[in-house]
């Protein structure tokens, strides 16, 4: 079964945020996870300074509807599609919305990967974004497993 993958970036529009940034982002994430669970969307969201980067995966119509809704959200400014493609499988099959923030670099490797994205968001390409998100998810997942083992 074909999966549509759409990657985009948008700028945060602080003028339309009514809460502190961390609370606003938490609200966006919880709402997106609820919607994604209902519609079958999976993917990842990266906050890099004043920019969101997101990967949406699922049925083509659902992905396009989700992107259209996000594009109309006043908290997002100037959304730009980085890539849109069909694939045979999802990159984030078990994640209703994996989230990471470049400010939360858990180690030097992640910090070095996040730096180019945070400093030059308009130059981020599909391969850059996917690589960083997959590596970040693996790194964060391994860190949480390591913490669980250490506390067991």
N, C-alpha and C positions, 0 to 999 in steps of 0.2 A: 504494500500500500504506500503510495506517495505521500510525503509530508512536505508541506510548505514551510520554509524558514524565511522569516523576514527580520532583518537587522536594521535598526535605525538609531539615530542620535537626536537629542533635543536639548535645548538649554532650559535650565530652571527659570521660571518666571516668578520671582519673589513677590511681585506686586499682587499676585493672586493667591498667596499663601497666607492663611490666617493663624497658623500655629508656628512654633519654632521649627526649624528645618528637620531636626531628628524626629519630631512628632509627626510632621507632615509626611516624611518619607515612610515612617511606620504605617501611617494611614494608607498611603498609596500601595505599599506592599501587601498589607492585609486585605485590602479591597481587591487587588489584582489576584491574589491567591484564591480568594473565594470565587471570583469570576472565572479564573482559569480552571478550577476544579469543576465548575458547572459546565464549561464549554469544551473541555478537553485540550486546552492549551498548556504547553510546557515551555520552559525557557529560562532565561537569566536576565538579571538587571544589574548594571554596574553604574555606580555614582562616582563620577570623576570630576571633582571640583564643582563647577556649575553646570555640568552636563550629565545627562542620563544616556546610557547606551543599553539597548535592550535587544534580546533575541526572542522572537515569538515562533513557536512551532506548533503545527496542527493542521487541520483541514484548511484548504485554501480559503474558502469563504469565511470561516471563523477567524483565521489569522487576519484577513483583510478587514473584517468588521472590527476586530479588536484594535488594529492599528488606526482605523478611521476614528474610533471613539477616543483613543489616546491623543490623536492629533487635534481633537476638539477640546481637550482638557486645558483650561487656561493656565494651569501650573506648568505646562510644557510650551516652550516657544520655539518656533522654527524647526519643526521636526524634518529630518532629512533621512531618506532611505539609503542605507549603506549598501545593502544587498537584498535581493529577493530571489529565492531558488527553490527547486524541488529536490528532494532527496529521498532515499529509500528508508531511512530511519532517523529517529530523533537523536540529537546530541545530548539533550537533557531529559531523558525519558521518565525519570522519577521525580522531577522537580517542577512543581506548579509555578515556582518562581524562585530560582536560586538568586540570592542577593549578595553583593559585595560592594564595599566602598573603598576607593583608593586611599582614603585616610586611615583605614583599618589594616594596613599592610602588616601581616603577621610575621613577616621575616624579610630579610634583605632581598631575597629572590623576587618575592611579590612586589616589593617596593620598586625594584629596578624595572619590572614589567609594567607597572602602573604609571611610572613617570612619563613616558612618551604619550600615553593616552591622556593624562591629565594636562600636559603642557601643550599638546597640539591636537585637540579633538577633531578638528576638521581634516586631518590627514589620516585618521584611523580607517583602515581597510578591513574587509571581512575577515581575512586570515588573521590579522592582528587581534581583532576583537574575540574571535572564537578561541584562538590559542590562549589568550589571557584568561578568559572565563573558564575554560576547561581546566587549565593549570590551577587557577585559583580555587575552583570547586574541589579538585583533587587534593590540593594542599590544605585547605580548610577542613575537608573531610578527614584527612589523615591526622590533622592536629586534634580534632575532637575525639577521634578514636584513641590517640595517644593519651589524651587527658582522661578518658574513660578507663583505660588500662591502668593509669597511674593512680586513680582513685578507687579502683576495685580491690 
